[in-house]
Amino acid sequence: MELTCNECGAEIPSDKCEKCRQPAPLWAKFCPHCGENLAKKITRSEAKVKKRQLCSDESCIGIIGPDGVCTDCGKRP
């Protein structure tokens, strides 16, 4: 299950709450469904950011996706 913006329909980056298993925005401090404290999840998502690989093209702002291709320009590293 994913979250989408009610205004524009864009996908909201989310992760499942460990307590109720419902989606919660990555930046949420508390689960919007059950109220569980999600502070520990913030550090987990920060760890994901540190592991990402930036595109080797210095003019591109994309990251290398799981398929090995830049998510912005489509180049391989």
PQR file of N, CA, C, O and H, with PARSE charges and radii, in Angstrom:
ATOM      1  N   MET A   1       0.850  -1.170   0.000 -0.4000 1.5000
ATOM      2  CA  MET A   1       0.000   0.000   0.000 -0.0000 2.0000
ATOM      3  C   MET A   1       0.897   1.234   0.000  0.5500 1.7000
ATOM      4  O   MET A   1       1.853   1.308   0.772 -0.5500 1.4000
ATOM      5  N   GLU A   2       0.592   2.200  -0.861 -0.4000 1.5000
ATOM      6  CA  GLU A   2       1.384   3.421  -0.922 -0.0000 2.0000
ATOM      7  C   GLU A   2       0.513   4.620  -0.580  0.5500 1.7000
ATOM      8  O   GLU A   2      -0.715   4.559  -0.647 -0.5500 1.4000
ATOM      9  H   GLU A   2      -0.184   2.140  -1.487  0.4000 1.0000
ATOM     10  N   LEU A   3       1.166   5.695  -0.216 -0.4000 1.5000
ATOM     11  CA  LEU A   3       0.458   6.935   0.093 -0.0000 2.0000
ATOM     12  C   LEU A   3       0.525   7.860  -1.112  0.5500 1.7000
ATOM     13  O   LEU A   3       1.544   7.922  -1.800 -0.5500 1.4000
ATOM     14  H   LEU A   3       2.164   5.745  -0.162  0.4000 1.0000
ATOM     15  N   THR A   4      -0.557   8.576  -1.365 -0.4000 1.5000
ATOM     16  CA  THR A   4      -0.570   9.565  -2.432 -0.0000 2.0000
ATOM     17  C   THR A   4      -1.121  10.882  -1.892  0.5500 1.7000
ATOM     18  O   THR A   4      -1.939  10.896  -0.972 -0.5500 1.4000
ATOM     19  H   THR A   4      -1.385   8.527  -0.807  0.4000 1.0000
ATOM     20  N   CYS A   5      -0.662  11.981  -2.473 -0.4000 1.5000
ATOM     21  CA  CYS A   5      -1.111  13.308  -2.088 -0.0000 2.0000
ATOM     22  C   CYS A   5      -2.563  13.492  -2.530  0.5500 1.7000
ATOM     23  O   CYS A   5      -2.909  13.196  -3.674 -0.5500 1.4000
ATOM     24  H   CYS A   5       0.003  11.969  -3.220  0.4000 1.0000
ATOM     25  N   ASN A   6      -3.402  13.978  -1.629 -0.4000 1.5000
ATOM     26  CA  ASN A   6      -4.809  14.220  -1.961 -0.0000 2.0000
ATOM     27  C   ASN A   6      -4.976  15.367  -2.943  0.5500 1.7000
ATOM     28  O   ASN A   6      -5.974  15.423  -3.662 -0.5500 1.4000
ATOM     29  H   ASN A   6      -3.120  14.219  -0.701  0.4000 1.0000
ATOM     30  N   GLU A   7      -4.017  16.283  -2.986 -0.4000 1.5000
ATOM     31  CA  GLU A   7      -4.109  17.461  -3.853 -0.0000 2.0000
ATOM     32  C   GLU A   7      -3.649  17.177  -5.279  0.5500 1.7000
ATOM     33  O   GLU A   7      -4.365  17.482  -6.234 -0.5500 1.4000
ATOM     34  H   GLU A   7      -3.206  16.238  -2.402  0.4000 1.0000
ATOM     35  N   CYS A   8      -2.452  16.590  -5.432 -0.4000 1.5000
ATOM     36  CA  CYS A   8      -1.884  16.420  -6.779 -0.0000 2.0000
ATOM     37  C   CYS A   8      -1.773  14.969  -7.228  0.5500 1.7000
ATOM     38  O   CYS A   8      -1.512  14.713  -8.404 -0.5500 1.4000
ATOM     39  H   CYS A   8      -1.871  16.342  -4.657  0.4000 1.0000
ATOM     40  N   GLY A   9      -1.965  14.012  -6.322 -0.4000 1.5000
ATOM     41  CA  GLY A   9      -1.882  12.599  -6.680 -0.0000 2.0000
ATOM     42  C   GLY A   9      -0.474  12.036  -6.706  0.5500 1.7000
ATOM     43  O   GLY A   9      -0.293  10.868  -7.050 -0.5500 1.4000
ATOM     44  H   GLY A   9      -2.177  14.219  -5.367  0.4000 1.0000
ATOM     45  N   ALA A  10       0.536  12.834  -6.352 -0.4000 1.5000
ATOM     46  CA  ALA A  10       1.927  12.368  -6.345 -0.0000 2.0000
ATOM     47  C   ALA A  10       2.124  11.332  -5.237  0.5500 1.7000
ATOM     48  O   ALA A  10       1.478  11.383  -4.191 -0.5500 1.4000
ATOM     49  H   ALA A  10       0.389  13.783  -6.074  0.4000 1.0000
ATOM     50  N   GLU A  11       3.026  10.399  -5.494 -0.4000 1.5000
ATOM     51  CA  GLU A  11       3.345   9.388  -4.490 -0.0000 2.0000
ATOM     52  C   GLU A  11       4.149  10.017  -3.362  0.5500 1.7000
ATOM     53  O   GLU A  11       5.069  10.795  -3.614 -0.5500 1.4000
ATOM     54  H   GLU A  11       3.552  10.357  -6.343  0.4000 1.0000
ATOM     55  N   ILE A  12       3.809   9.686  -2.125 -0.4000 1.5000
ATOM     56  CA  ILE A  12       4.502  10.188  -0.946 -0.0000 2.0000
ATOM     57  C   ILE A  12       5.442   9.088  -0.458  0.5500 1.7000
ATOM     58  O   ILE A  12       4.992   7.973  -0.197 -0.5500 1.4000
ATOM     59  H   ILE A  12       3.061   9.054  -1.921  0.4000 1.0000
ATOM     60  N   PRO A  13       6.745   9.379  -0.330 -0.5600 1.5000
ATOM     61  CA  PRO A  13       7.676   8.365   0.168  0.2800 2.0000
ATOM     62  C   PRO A  13       7.220   7.883   1.542  0.5500 1.7000
ATOM     63  O   PRO A  13       7.025   8.681   2.459 -0.5500 1.4000
ATOM     64  N   SER A  14       7.053   6.570   1.672 -0.4000 1.5000
ATOM     65  CA  SER A  14       6.526   6.037   2.925 -0.0000 2.0000
ATOM     66  C   SER A  14       7.154   4.695   3.263  0.5500 1.7000
ATOM     67  O   SER A  14       7.820   4.065   2.441 -0.5500 1.4000
ATOM     68  H   SER A  14       7.211   5.922   0.927  0.4000 1.0000
ATOM     69  N   ASP A  15       6.921   4.289   4.479 -0.4000 1.5000
ATOM     70  CA  ASP A  15       7.370   2.995   4.983 -0.0000 2.0000
ATOM     71  C   ASP A  15       6.263   2.484   5.887  0.5500 1.7000
ATOM     72  O   ASP A  15       5.460   3.274   6.384 -0.5500 1.4000
ATOM     73  H   ASP A  15       6.380   4.800   5.146  0.4000 1.0000
ATOM     74  N   LYS A  16       6.206   1.193   6.106 -0.4000 1.5000
ATOM     75  CA  LYS A  16       5.154   0.642   6.961 -0.0000 2.0000
ATOM     76  C   LYS A  16       5.497   0.821   8.431  0.5500 1.7000
ATOM     77  O   LYS A  16       6.641   0.632   8.842 -0.5500 1.4000
ATOM     78  H   LYS A  16       6.858   0.551   5.702  0.4000 1.0000
ATOM     79  N   CYS A  17       4.499   1.187   9.214 -0.4000 1.5000
ATOM     80  CA  CYS A  17       4.644   1.270  10.660 -0.0000 2.0000
ATOM     81  C   CYS A  17       4.906  -0.140  11.188  0.5500 1.7000
ATOM     82  O   CYS A  17       4.239  -1.094  10.786 -0.5500 1.4000
ATOM     83  H   CYS A  17       3.569   1.341   8.880  0.4000 1.0000
ATOM     84  N   GLU A  18       5.862  -0.264  12.075 -0.4000 1.5000
ATOM     85  CA  GLU A  18       6.195  -1.584  12.618 -0.0000 2.0000
ATOM     86  C   GLU A  18       5.090  -2.139  13.513  0.5500 1.7000
ATOM     87  O   GLU A  18       4.984  -3.354  13.683 -0.5500 1.4000
ATOM     88  H   GLU A  18       6.403   0.510  12.402  0.4000 1.0000
ATOM     89  N   LYS A  19       4.272  -1.265  14.084 -0.4000 1.5000
ATOM     90  CA  LYS A  19       3.210  -1.716  14.983 -0.0000 2.0000
ATOM     91  C   LYS A  19       1.946  -2.134  14.228  0.5500 1.7000
ATOM     92  O   LYS A  19       1.458  -3.249  14.409 -0.5500 1.4000
ATOM     93  H   LYS A  19       4.358  -0.278  13.946  0.4000 1.0000
ATOM     94  N   CYS A  20       1.407  -1.235  13.373 -0.4000 1.5000
ATOM     95  CA  CYS A  20       0.124  -1.532  12.712 -0.0000 2.0000
ATOM     96  C   CYS A  20       0.267  -1.938  11.248  0.5500 1.7000
ATOM     97  O   CYS A  20      -0.716  -2.337  10.622 -0.5500 1.4000
ATOM     98  H   CYS A  20       1.804  -0.329  13.225  0.4000 1.0000
ATOM     99  N   ARG A  21       1.480  -1.844  10.691 -0.4000 1.5000
ATOM    100  CA  ARG A  21       1.783  -2.235   9.310 -0.0000 2.0000
ATOM    101  C   ARG A  21       1.086  -1.373   8.259  0.5500 1.7000
ATOM    102  O   ARG A  21       0.985  -1.779   7.102 -0.5500 1.4000
ATOM    103  H   ARG A  21       2.278  -1.520  11.199  0.4000 1.0000
ATOM    104  N   GLN A  22       0.602  -0.186   8.644 -0.4000 1.5000
ATOM    105  CA  GLN A  22      -0.010   0.752   7.708 -0.0000 2.0000
ATOM    106  C   GLN A  22       1.060   1.722   7.210  0.5500 1.7000
ATOM    107  O   GLN A  22       2.042   1.953   7.916 -0.5500 1.4000
ATOM    108  H   GLN A  22       0.684   0.144   9.585  0.4000 1.0000
ATOM    109  N   PRO A  23       0.902   2.299   6.010 -0.5600 1.5000
ATOM    110  CA  PRO A  23       1.924   3.218   5.500  0.2800 2.0000
ATOM    111  C   PRO A  23       1.953   4.531   6.280  0.5500 1.7000
ATOM    112  O   PRO A  23       0.919   5.072   6.672 -0.5500 1.4000
ATOM    113  N   ALA A  24       3.170   5.020   6.489 -0.4000 1.5000
ATOM    114  CA  ALA A  24       3.385   6.302   7.174 -0.0000 2.0000
ATOM    115  C   ALA A  24       4.451   7.063   6.395  0.5500 1.7000
ATOM    116  O   ALA A  24       5.433   6.456   5.969 -0.5500 1.4000
ATOM    117  H   ALA A  24       4.010   4.581   6.170  0.4000 1.0000
ATOM    118  N   PRO A  25       4.293   8.372   6.193 -0.5600 1.5000
ATOM    119  CA  PRO A  25       5.323   9.145   5.491  0.2800 2.0000
ATOM    120  C   PRO A  25       6.679   8.987   6.166  0.5500 1.7000
ATOM    121  O   PRO A  25       6.755   8.878   7.390 -0.5500 1.4000
ATOM    122  N   LEU A  26       7.746   8.976   5.377 -0.4000 1.5000
ATOM    123  CA  LEU A  26       9.086   8.796   5.932 -0.0000 2.0000
ATOM    124  C   LEU A  26       9.443   9.877   6.943  0.5500 1.7000
ATOM    125  O   LEU A  26      10.210   9.620   7.871 -0.5500 1.4000
ATOM    126  H   LEU A  26       7.684   9.066   4.383  0.4000 1.0000
ATOM    127  N   TRP A  27       8.903  11.080   6.782 -0.4000 1.5000
ATOM    128  CA  TRP A  27       9.240  12.179   7.691 -0.0000 2.0000
ATOM    129  C   TRP A  27       8.335  12.238   8.920  0.5500 1.7000
ATOM    130  O   TRP A  27       8.541  13.089   9.785 -0.5500 1.4000
ATOM    131  H   TRP A  27       8.280  11.289   6.028  0.4000 1.0000
ATOM    132  N   ALA A  28       7.333  11.355   9.019 -0.4000 1.5000
ATOM    133  CA  ALA A  28       6.396  11.394  10.146 -0.0000 2.0000
ATOM    134  C   ALA A  28       7.091  10.998  11.448  0.5500 1.7000
ATOM    135  O   ALA A  28       7.879  10.053  11.485 -0.5500 1.4000
ATOM    136  H   ALA A  28       7.166  10.664   8.316  0.4000 1.0000
ATOM    137  N   LYS A  29       6.785  11.733  12.508 -0.4000 1.5000
ATOM    138  CA  LYS A  29       7.317  11.393  13.830 -0.0000 2.0000
ATOM    139  C   LYS A  29       6.437  10.366  14.529  0.5500 1.7000
ATOM    140  O   LYS A  29       6.901   9.603  15.376 -0.5500 1.4000
ATOM    141  H   LYS A  29       6.145  12.501  12.478  0.4000 1.0000
ATOM    142  N   PHE A  30       5.152  10.358  14.159 -0.4000 1.5000
ATOM    143  CA  PHE A  30       4.197   9.402  14.728 -0.0000 2.0000
ATOM    144  C   PHE A  30       3.362   8.814  13.605  0.5500 1.7000
ATOM    145  O   PHE A  30       3.082   9.498  12.621 -0.5500 1.4000
ATOM    146  H   PHE A  30       4.774  10.978  13.471  0.4000 1.0000
ATOM    147  N   CYS A  31       2.962   7.564  13.736 -0.4000 1.5000
ATOM    148  CA  CYS A  31       2.122   6.910  12.742 -0.0000 2.0000
ATOM    149  C   CYS A  31       0.760   7.602  12.709  0.5500 1.7000
ATOM    150  O   CYS A  31       0.149   7.788  13.761 -0.5500 1.4000
ATOM    151  H   CYS A  31       3.189   7.009  14.535  0.4000 1.0000
ATOM    152  N   PRO A  32       0.265   7.993  11.516 -0.5600 1.5000
ATOM    153  CA  PRO A  32      -1.039   8.647  11.432  0.2800 2.0000
ATOM    154  C   PRO A  32      -2.208   7.700  11.706  0.5500 1.7000
ATOM    155  O   PRO A  32      -3.340   8.154  11.872 -0.5500 1.4000
ATOM    156  N   HIS A  33      -1.951   6.397  11.755 -0.4000 1.5000
ATOM    157  CA  HIS A  33      -3.006   5.408  11.974 -0.0000 2.0000
ATOM    158  C   HIS A  33      -3.125   4.970  13.432  0.5500 1.7000
ATOM    159  O   HIS A  33      -4.226   4.909  13.980 -0.5500 1.4000
ATOM    160  H   HIS A  33      -1.031   6.028  11.620  0.4000 1.0000
ATOM    161  N   CYS A  34      -1.977   4.663  14.061 -0.4000 1.5000
ATOM    162  CA  CYS A  34      -2.035   4.127  15.425 -0.0000 2.0000
ATOM    163  C   CYS A  34      -1.332   5.000  16.463  0.5500 1.7000
ATOM    164  O   CYS A  34      -1.463   4.756  17.662 -0.5500 1.4000
ATOM    165  H   CYS A  34      -1.083   4.713  13.616  0.4000 1.0000
ATOM    166  N   GLY A  35      -0.585   6.020  16.013 -0.4000 1.5000
ATOM    167  CA  GLY A  35       0.098   6.913  16.943 -0.0000 2.0000
ATOM    168  C   GLY A  35       1.449   6.420  17.428  0.5500 1.7000
ATOM    169  O   GLY A  35       2.055   7.056  18.290 -0.5500 1.4000
ATOM    170  H   GLY A  35      -0.479   6.218  15.039  0.4000 1.0000
ATOM    171  N   GLU A  36       1.939   5.303  16.898 -0.4000 1.5000
ATOM    172  CA  GLU A  36       3.238   4.756  17.297 -0.0000 2.0000
ATOM    173  C   GLU A  36       4.353   5.782  17.046  0.5500 1.7000
ATOM    174  O   GLU A  36       4.358   6.456  16.016 -0.5500 1.4000
ATOM    175  H   GLU A  36       1.447   4.787  16.197  0.4000 1.0000
ATOM    176  N   ASN A  37       5.289   5.897  17.985 -0.4000 1.5000
ATOM    177  CA  ASN A  37       6.432   6.788  17.834 -0.0000 2.0000
ATOM    178  C   ASN A  37       7.343   6.218  16.746  0.5500 1.7000
ATOM    179  O   ASN A  37       7.824   5.091  16.862 -0.5500 1.4000
ATOM    180  H   ASN A  37       5.285   5.349  18.822  0.4000 1.0000
ATOM    181  N   LEU A  38       7.574   6.991  15.701 -0.4000 1.5000
ATOM    182  CA  LEU A  38       8.377   6.531  14.575 -0.0000 2.0000
ATOM    183  C   LEU A  38       9.774   7.139  14.563  0.5500 1.7000
ATOM    184  O   LEU A  38      10.447   7.102  13.533 -0.5500 1.4000
ATOM    185  H   LEU A  38       7.183   7.906  15.607  0.4000 1.0000
ATOM    186  N   ALA A  39      10.220   7.691  15.673 -0.4000 1.5000
ATOM    187  CA  ALA A  39      11.524   8.348  15.732 -0.0000 2.0000
ATOM    188  C   ALA A  39      12.643   7.402  15.320  0.5500 1.7000
ATOM    189  O   ALA A  39      13.601   7.830  14.675 -0.5500 1.4000
ATOM    190  H   ALA A  39       9.673   7.721  16.509  0.4000 1.0000
ATOM    191  N   LYS A  40      12.542   6.139  15.674 -0.4000 1.5000
ATOM    192  CA  LYS A  40      13.583   5.180  15.295 -0.0000 2.0000
ATOM    193  C   LYS A  40      13.604   4.967  13.791  0.5500 1.7000
ATOM    194  O   LYS A  40      14.653   4.635  13.238 -0.5500 1.4000
ATOM    195  H   LYS A  40      11.764   5.792  16.198  0.4000 1.0000
ATOM    196  N   LYS A  41      12.464   5.149  13.107 -0.4000 1.5000
ATOM    197  CA  LYS A  41      12.400   4.991  11.666 -0.0000 2.0000
ATOM    198  C   LYS A  41      13.154   6.103  10.952  0.5500 1.7000
ATOM    199  O   LYS A  41      13.675   5.889   9.858 -0.5500 1.4000
ATOM    200  H   LYS A  41      11.613   5.419  13.556  0.4000 1.0000
ATOM    201  N   ILE A  42      13.219   7.278  11.549 -0.4000 1.5000
ATOM    202  CA  ILE A  42      13.926   8.392  10.928 -0.0000 2.0000
ATOM    203  C   ILE A  42      15.400   8.034  10.756  0.5500 1.7000
ATOM    204  O   ILE A  42      15.987   8.310   9.710 -0.5500 1.4000
ATOM    205  H   ILE A  42      12.796   7.452  12.438  0.4000 1.0000
ATOM    206  N   THR A  43      15.995   7.428  11.768 -0.4000 1.5000
ATOM    207  CA  THR A  43      17.397   7.057  11.650 -0.0000 2.0000
ATOM    208  C   THR A  43      17.578   5.949  10.614  0.5500 1.7000
ATOM    209  O   THR A  43      18.606   5.911   9.938 -0.5500 1.4000
ATOM    210  H   THR A  43      15.519   7.204  12.618  0.4000 1.0000
ATOM    211  N   ARG A  44      16.614   5.056  10.475 -0.4000 1.5000
ATOM    212  CA  ARG A  44      16.700   4.004   9.466 -0.0000 2.0000
ATOM    213  C   ARG A  44      16.639   4.608   8.065  0.5500 1.7000
ATOM    214  O   ARG A  44      17.398   4.196   7.188 -0.5500 1.4000
ATOM    215  H   ARG A  44      15.778   5.087  11.025  0.4000 1.0000
ATOM    216  N   SER A  45      15.752   5.573   7.839 -0.4000 1.5000
ATOM    217  CA  SER A  45      15.666   6.199   6.517 -0.0000 2.0000
ATOM    218  C   SER A  45      16.900   7.042   6.242  0.5500 1.7000
ATOM    219  O   SER A  45      17.316   7.151   5.088 -0.5500 1.4000
ATOM    220  H   SER A  45      15.136   5.907   8.552  0.4000 1.0000
ATOM    221  N   GLU A  46      17.497   7.641   7.263 -0.4000 1.5000
ATOM    222  CA  GLU A  46      18.742   8.377   7.076 -0.0000 2.0000
ATOM    223  C   GLU A  46      19.845   7.417   6.649  0.5500 1.7000
ATOM    224  O   GLU A  46      20.702   7.784   5.845 -0.5500 1.4000
ATOM    225  H   GLU A  46      17.159   7.552   8.200  0.4000 1.0000
ATOM    226  N   ALA A  47      19.837   6.218   7.164 -0.4000 1.5000
ATOM    227  CA  ALA A  47      20.831   5.216   6.769 -0.0000 2.0000
ATOM    228  C   ALA A  47      20.665   4.855   5.301  0.5500 1.7000
ATOM    229  O   ALA A  47      21.654   4.638   4.602 -0.5500 1.4000
ATOM    230  H   ALA A  47      19.141   5.920   7.817  0.4000 1.0000
ATOM    231  N   LYS A  48      19.416   4.788   4.823 -0.4000 1.5000
ATOM    232  CA  LYS A  48      19.166   4.495   3.411 -0.0000 2.0000
ATOM    233  C   LYS A  48      19.748   5.593   2.527  0.5500 1.7000
ATOM    234  O   LYS A  48      20.288   5.306   1.459 -0.5500 1.4000
ATOM    235  H   LYS A  48      18.612   4.964   5.391  0.4000 1.0000
ATOM    236  N   VAL A  49      19.644   6.842   2.961 -0.4000 1.5000
ATOM    237  CA  VAL A  49      20.171   7.967   2.196 -0.0000 2.0000
ATOM    238  C   VAL A  49      21.691   7.876   2.104  0.5500 1.7000
ATOM    239  O   VAL A  49      22.264   8.153   1.050 -0.5500 1.4000
ATOM    240  H   VAL A  49      19.206   7.075   3.829  0.4000 1.0000
ATOM    241  N   LYS A  50      22.342   7.494   3.189 -0.4000 1.5000
ATOM    242  CA  LYS A  50      23.804   7.402   3.191 -0.0000 2.0000
ATOM    243  C   LYS A  50      24.304   6.306   2.256  0.5500 1.7000
ATOM    244  O   LYS A  50      25.418   6.404   1.741 -0.5500 1.4000
ATOM    245  H   LYS A  50      21.876   7.269   4.044  0.4000 1.0000
ATOM    246  N   LYS A  51      23.505   5.263   2.025 -0.4000 1.5000
ATOM    247  CA  LYS A  51      23.918   4.149   1.181 -0.0000 2.0000
ATOM    248  C   LYS A  51      23.703   4.414  -0.310  0.5500 1.7000
ATOM    249  O   LYS A  51      24.212   3.663  -1.142 -0.5500 1.4000
ATOM    250  H   LYS A  51      22.600   5.183   2.444  0.4000 1.0000
ATOM    251  N   ARG A  52      22.965   5.461  -0.662 -0.4000 1.5000
ATOM    252  CA  ARG A  52      22.653   5.681  -2.068 -0.0000 2.0000
ATOM    253  C   ARG A  52      23.884   6.092  -2.852  0.5500 1.7000
ATOM    254  O   ARG A  52      24.821   6.677  -2.308 -0.5500 1.4000
ATOM    255  H   ARG A  52      22.552   6.071   0.014  0.4000 1.0000
ATOM    256  N   GLN A  53      23.866   5.776  -4.138 -0.4000 1.5000
ATOM    257  CA  GLN A  53      24.975   6.095  -5.021 -0.0000 2.0000
ATOM    258  C   GLN A  53      24.531   7.202  -5.967  0.5500 1.7000
ATOM    259  O   GLN A  53      23.554   7.042  -6.698 -0.5500 1.4000
ATOM    260  H   GLN A  53      23.105   5.301  -4.580  0.4000 1.0000
ATOM    261  N   LEU A  54      25.242   8.317  -5.953 -0.4000 1.5000
ATOM    262  CA  LEU A  54      24.910   9.435  -6.819 -0.0000 2.0000
ATOM    263  C   LEU A  54      25.358   9.163  -8.246  0.5500 1.7000
ATOM    264  O   LEU A  54      26.305   8.410  -8.475 -0.5500 1.4000
ATOM    265  H   LEU A  54      26.035   8.446  -5.358  0.4000 1.0000
ATOM    266  N   CYS A  55      24.677   9.777  -9.202 -0.4000 1.5000
ATOM    267  CA  CYS A  55      25.032   9.662 -10.610 -0.0000 2.0000
ATOM    268  C   CYS A  55      26.439  10.197 -10.822  0.5500 1.7000
ATOM    269  O   CYS A  55      26.830  11.188 -10.206 -0.5500 1.4000
ATOM    270  H   CYS A  55      23.908  10.389  -9.016  0.4000 1.0000
ATOM    271  N   SER A  56      27.204   9.537 -11.696 -0.4000 1.5000
ATOM    272  CA  SER A  56      28.587   9.958 -11.942 -0.0000 2.0000
ATOM    273  C   SER A  56      28.670  11.201 -12.836  0.5500 1.7000
ATOM    274  O   SER A  56      29.716  11.847 -12.894 -0.5500 1.4000
ATOM    275  H   SER A  56      26.886   8.732 -12.196  0.4000 1.0000
ATOM    276  N   ASP A  57      27.585  11.538 -13.530 -0.4000 1.5000
ATOM    277  CA  ASP A  57      27.540  12.749 -14.355 -0.0000 2.0000
ATOM    278  C   ASP A  57      27.401  13.953 -13.422  0.5500 1.7000
ATOM    279  O   ASP A  57      26.367  14.102 -12.771 -0.5500 1.4000
ATOM    280  H   ASP A  57      26.736  11.013 -13.483  0.4000 1.0000
ATOM    281  N   GLU A  58      28.400  14.799 -13.345 -0.4000 1.5000
ATOM    282  CA  GLU A  58      28.416  15.907 -12.385 -0.0000 2.0000
ATOM    283  C   GLU A  58      27.319  16.942 -12.614  0.5500 1.7000
ATOM    284  O   GLU A  58      27.031  17.737 -11.719 -0.5500 1.4000
ATOM    285  H   GLU A  58      29.240  14.678 -13.874  0.4000 1.0000
ATOM    286  N   SER A  59      26.705  16.947 -13.791 -0.4000 1.5000
ATOM    287  CA  SER A  59      25.630  17.900 -14.048 -0.0000 2.0000
ATOM    288  C   SER A  59      24.256  17.312 -13.724  0.5500 1.7000
ATOM    289  O   SER A  59      23.243  18.000 -13.854 -0.5500 1.4000
ATOM    290  H   SER A  59      26.940  16.302 -14.518  0.4000 1.0000
ATOM    291  N   CYS A  60      24.214  16.055 -13.306 -0.4000 1.5000
ATOM    292  CA  CYS A  60      22.956  15.356 -12.999 -0.0000 2.0000
ATOM    293  C   CYS A  60      22.749  15.282 -11.485  0.5500 1.7000
ATOM    294  O   CYS A  60      23.713  15.166 -10.728 -0.5500 1.4000
ATOM    295  H   CYS A  60      25.036  15.496 -13.200  0.4000 1.0000
ATOM    296  N   ILE A  61      21.502  15.348 -11.053 -0.4000 1.5000
ATOM    297  CA  ILE A  61      21.198  15.265  -9.620 -0.0000 2.0000
ATOM    298  C   ILE A  61      20.562  13.924  -9.241  0.5500 1.7000
ATOM    299  O   ILE A  61      20.110  13.755  -8.108 -0.5500 1.4000
ATOM    300  H   ILE A  61      20.719  15.442 -11.668  0.4000 1.0000
ATOM    301  N   GLY A  62      20.522  12.978 -10.171 -0.4000 1.5000
ATOM    302  CA  GLY A  62      19.885  11.686  -9.921 -0.0000 2.0000
ATOM    303  C   GLY A  62      20.728  10.750  -9.076  0.5500 1.7000
ATOM    304  O   GLY A  62      21.886  11.032  -8.769 -0.5500 1.4000
ATOM    305  H   GLY A  62      20.889  13.115 -11.091  0.4000 1.0000
ATOM    306  N   ILE A  63      20.114   9.619  -8.704 -0.4000 1.5000
ATOM    307  CA  ILE A  63      20.809   8.556  -7.977 -0.0000 2.0000
ATOM    308  C   ILE A  63      20.709   7.272  -8.784  0.5500 1.7000
ATOM    309  O   ILE A  63      19.821   7.120  -9.622 -0.5500 1.4000
ATOM    310  H   ILE A  63      19.173   9.391  -8.954  0.4000 1.0000
ATOM    311  N   ILE A  64      21.613   6.365  -8.528 -0.4000 1.5000
ATOM    312  CA  ILE A  64      21.605   5.083  -9.220 -0.0000 2.0000
ATOM    313  C   ILE A  64      20.563   4.188  -8.565  0.5500 1.7000
ATOM    314  O   ILE A  64      20.631   3.913  -7.367 -0.5500 1.4000
ATOM    315  H   ILE A  64      22.335   6.489  -7.848  0.4000 1.0000
ATOM    316  N   GLY A  65      19.607   3.742  -9.352 -0.4000 1.5000
ATOM    317  CA  GLY A  65      18.528   2.890  -8.859 -0.0000 2.0000
ATOM    318  C   GLY A  65      18.968   1.446  -8.728  0.5500 1.7000
ATOM    319  O   GLY A  65      20.106   1.113  -9.055 -0.5500 1.4000
ATOM    320  H   GLY A  65      19.552   3.965 -10.325  0.4000 1.0000
ATOM    321  N   PRO A  66      18.072   0.575  -8.247 -0.5600 1.5000
ATOM    322  CA  PRO A  66      18.412  -0.836  -8.064  0.2800 2.0000
ATOM    323  C   PRO A  66      18.740  -1.547  -9.368  0.5500 1.7000
ATOM    324  O   PRO A  66      19.384  -2.596  -9.354 -0.5500 1.4000
ATOM    325  N   ASP A  67      18.304  -0.988 -10.500 -0.4000 1.5000
ATOM    326  CA  ASP A  67      18.604  -1.596 -11.803 -0.0000 2.0000
ATOM    327  C   ASP A  67      19.945  -1.146 -12.369  0.5500 1.7000
ATOM    328  O   ASP A  67      20.325  -1.561 -13.464 -0.5500 1.4000
ATOM    329  H   ASP A  67      17.780  -0.136 -10.511  0.4000 1.0000
ATOM    330  N   GLY A  68      20.679  -0.284 -11.621 -0.4000 1.5000
ATOM    331  CA  GLY A  68      21.991   0.178 -12.044 -0.0000 2.0000
ATOM    332  C   GLY A  68      21.957   1.358 -12.997  0.5500 1.7000
ATOM    333  O   GLY A  68      22.975   1.695 -13.601 -0.5500 1.4000
ATOM    334  H   GLY A  68      20.371   0.054 -10.732  0.4000 1.0000
ATOM    335  N   VAL A  69      20.790   1.994 -13.141 -0.4000 1.5000
ATOM    336  CA  VAL A  69      20.631   3.114 -14.056 -0.0000 2.0000
ATOM    337  C   VAL A  69      20.239   4.352 -13.237  0.5500 1.7000
ATOM    338  O   VAL A  69      19.502   4.251 -12.256 -0.5500 1.4000
ATOM    339  H   VAL A  69      19.963   1.720 -12.651  0.4000 1.0000
ATOM    340  N   CYS A  70      20.747   5.524 -13.658 -0.4000 1.5000
ATOM    341  CA  CYS A  70      20.408   6.772 -12.982 -0.0000 2.0000
ATOM    342  C   CYS A  70      18.907   7.022 -13.094  0.5500 1.7000
ATOM    343  O   CYS A  70      18.322   6.877 -14.167 -0.5500 1.4000
ATOM    344  H   CYS A  70      21.346   5.605 -14.455  0.4000 1.0000
ATOM    345  N   THR A  71      18.297   7.398 -11.981 -0.4000 1.5000
ATOM    346  CA  THR A  71      16.855   7.627 -11.960 -0.0000 2.0000
ATOM    347  C   THR A  71      16.475   8.924 -12.672  0.5500 1.7000
ATOM    348  O   THR A  71      15.301   9.129 -12.977 -0.5500 1.4000
ATOM    349  H   THR A  71      18.773   7.515 -11.109  0.4000 1.0000
ATOM    350  N   ASP A  72      17.440   9.802 -12.943 -0.4000 1.5000
ATOM    351  CA  ASP A  72      17.145  11.086 -13.571 -0.0000 2.0000
ATOM    352  C   ASP A  72      17.525  11.107 -15.054  0.5500 1.7000
ATOM    353  O   ASP A  72      16.692  11.442 -15.897 -0.5500 1.4000
ATOM    354  H   ASP A  72      18.394   9.635 -12.696  0.4000 1.0000
ATOM    355  N   CYS A  73      18.765  10.756 -15.380 -0.4000 1.5000
ATOM    356  CA  CYS A  73      19.225  10.881 -16.761 -0.0000 2.0000
ATOM    357  C   CYS A  73      19.304   9.540 -17.502  0.5500 1.7000
ATOM    358  O   CYS A  73      19.440   9.527 -18.726 -0.5500 1.4000
ATOM    359  H   CYS A  73      19.441  10.484 -14.695  0.4000 1.0000
ATOM    360  N   GLY A  74      19.222   8.423 -16.790 -0.4000 1.5000
ATOM    361  CA  GLY A  74      19.231   7.112 -17.438 -0.0000 2.0000
ATOM    362  C   GLY A  74      20.612   6.547 -17.723  0.5500 1.7000
ATOM    363  O   GLY A  74      20.721   5.465 -18.298 -0.5500 1.4000
ATOM    364  H   GLY A  74      19.112   8.434 -15.796  0.4000 1.0000
ATOM    365  N   LYS A  75      21.664   7.248 -17.339 -0.4000 1.5000
ATOM    366  CA  LYS A  75      23.034   6.761 -17.580 -0.0000 2.0000
ATOM    367  C   LYS A  75      23.400   5.691 -16.546  0.5500 1.7000
ATOM    368  O   LYS A  75      22.845   5.621 -15.449 -0.5500 1.4000
ATOM    369  H   LYS A  75      21.576   8.127 -16.872  0.4000 1.0000
ATOM    370  N   ARG A  76      24.360   4.867 -16.955 -0.4000 1.5000
ATOM    371  CA  ARG A  76      24.933   3.877 -16.039 -0.0000 2.0000
ATOM    372  C   ARG A  76      26.227   4.456 -15.467  0.5500 1.7000
ATOM    373  O   ARG A  76      26.913   5.213 -16.153 -0.5500 1.4000
ATOM    374  H   ARG A  76      24.811   4.924 -17.846  0.4000 1.0000
ATOM    375  N   PRO A  77      26.575   4.114 -14.216 -0.5600 1.5000
ATOM    376  CA  PRO A  77      27.810   4.672 -13.612  0.2800 2.0000
ATOM    377  C   PRO A  77      29.072   4.197 -14.301  0.5500 1.7000
ATOM    378  O   PRO A  77      30.173   4.580 -13.906 -0.5500 1.4000
TER
END
